[in-house]
Amino acid sequence: VKQMTEKAHFLINVSNKTTSQAPSKIIESIATGKPIINFYSVDHDICKAMLADYELSLSIRENECSLESEMIDLLEGFILMNKHERMNIDTIEKKYIEYTPGYVANKMLGVMEK
């Protein structure tokens, strides 16, 4: 999987059908710095919310057949415009600091010291 991810121009995320928990793969996908296409099906999708600050993302609601041609155009444009783009790791760490190993470790140490 790691080799395939490294070779990919963009990544695909299929969100959970629940709003209570984000799949851990979304953080891994963000950490690559690669463009992400997120397919979601529920209102208030947690992955869509997490990707709101990730400039190289596109979230598409599943089963929106009435706008199918518009979605295809949007998807095609996103892929063509971003397939060789990458987000800088420093930018990612600043935007998603609460998911970095150091931040999590410090939080755990803080809880353990109480």
Sequence and secondary structure as in RCSB ss.txt:
>XXXX:A:sequence
VKQMTEKAHFLINVSNKTTSQAPSKIIESIATGKPIINFYSVDHDICKAMLADYELSLSIRENECSLESEMIDLL
EGFILMNKHERMNIDTIEKKYIEYTPGYVANKMLGVMEK
>XXXX:A:secstr
 HHHHHH SSEEEE  S SS   THHHHHHHHT  EEEEE STT HHHHHGGG TTEEEEETT GGGHHHHHHHH
HHHHHHHTT    HHHHHHHTGGGSHHHHHHHHHHHHH 
